Amino acid sequence: MGENYPDILTVKELAEYLKMKPVTIYKLSKQGKIPAFRVASSWRYKKELIDKWLIEESKKNLSSEKK
């Protein structure tokens, strides 16, 4: 992606990056379905881990479609 994003993303930045609504990002974070960590009461996301997570989720979807 040609857009510049920081190494650590906020909920708003991640929602923009993934083209999702912030409420969905909060939901995935609380459920432990997306790599996240908390700083005080705020969620943060390491961009490198999000990119790896996207690849792994894509692989899961591809393998489940083959069955």
C-alpha positions in Angstrom: 0.0 0.0 0.0 1.4 3.4 -1.0 0.0 5.2 2.1 2.3 5.9 5.0 1.1 4.6 8.3 3.0 4.7 11.6 4.5 1.5 13.1 1.9 1.6 15.9 -1.7 2.4 14.9 -4.7 3.7 16.9 -8.2 2.2 16.4 -9.0 5.1 14.0 -5.9 4.6 12.0 -6.3 0.8 11.8 -10.0 1.2 10.8 -8.9 3.5 7.9 -6.0 1.1 7.0 -8.3 -1.9 6.9 -11.3 0.0 5.4 -13.5 -1.0 8.4 -15.5 0.8 11.0 -13.8 1.6 14.3 -16.6 -0.3 16.2 -15.6 -3.5 14.3 -12.0 -3.0 15.3 -13.0 -2.6 18.9 -15.1 -5.8 18.7 -12.3 -7.8 17.1 -9.8 -6.5 19.7 -12.0 -7.4 22.7 -12.6 -10.9 21.3 -8.9 -11.4 20.7 -9.4 -12.0 17.0 -6.9 -9.3 15.9 -3.4 -8.7 17.3 -3.7 -5.8 19.7 -2.4 -4.5 23.0 -3.7 -1.9 25.5 -1.9 1.2 26.6 -3.9 2.4 29.6 -7.5 2.3 28.3 -6.6 2.7 24.6 -6.1 -0.1 22.1 -3.0 -0.1 19.9 -1.9 -2.2 17.0 1.6 -3.0 15.6 1.3 -2.5 11.8 3.8 -5.4 11.1 1.6 -7.8 13.1 -1.6 -6.6 11.4 0.0 -7.2 8.0 1.0 -10.8 9.0 -2.4 -11.4 10.5 -4.0 -10.3 7.2 -1.8 -12.8 5.3 -2.6 -15.6 7.7 -6.4 -14.9 7.6 -6.2 -14.9 3.8 -4.5 -18.3 3.8 -7.2 -19.7 6.2 -9.9 -18.5 3.9 -8.2 -20.0 0.8 -7.7 -23.4 2.5 -11.3 -23.6 3.7 -12.5 -22.8 0.2 -10.6 -25.8 -1.2 -12.5 -28.3 1.1 
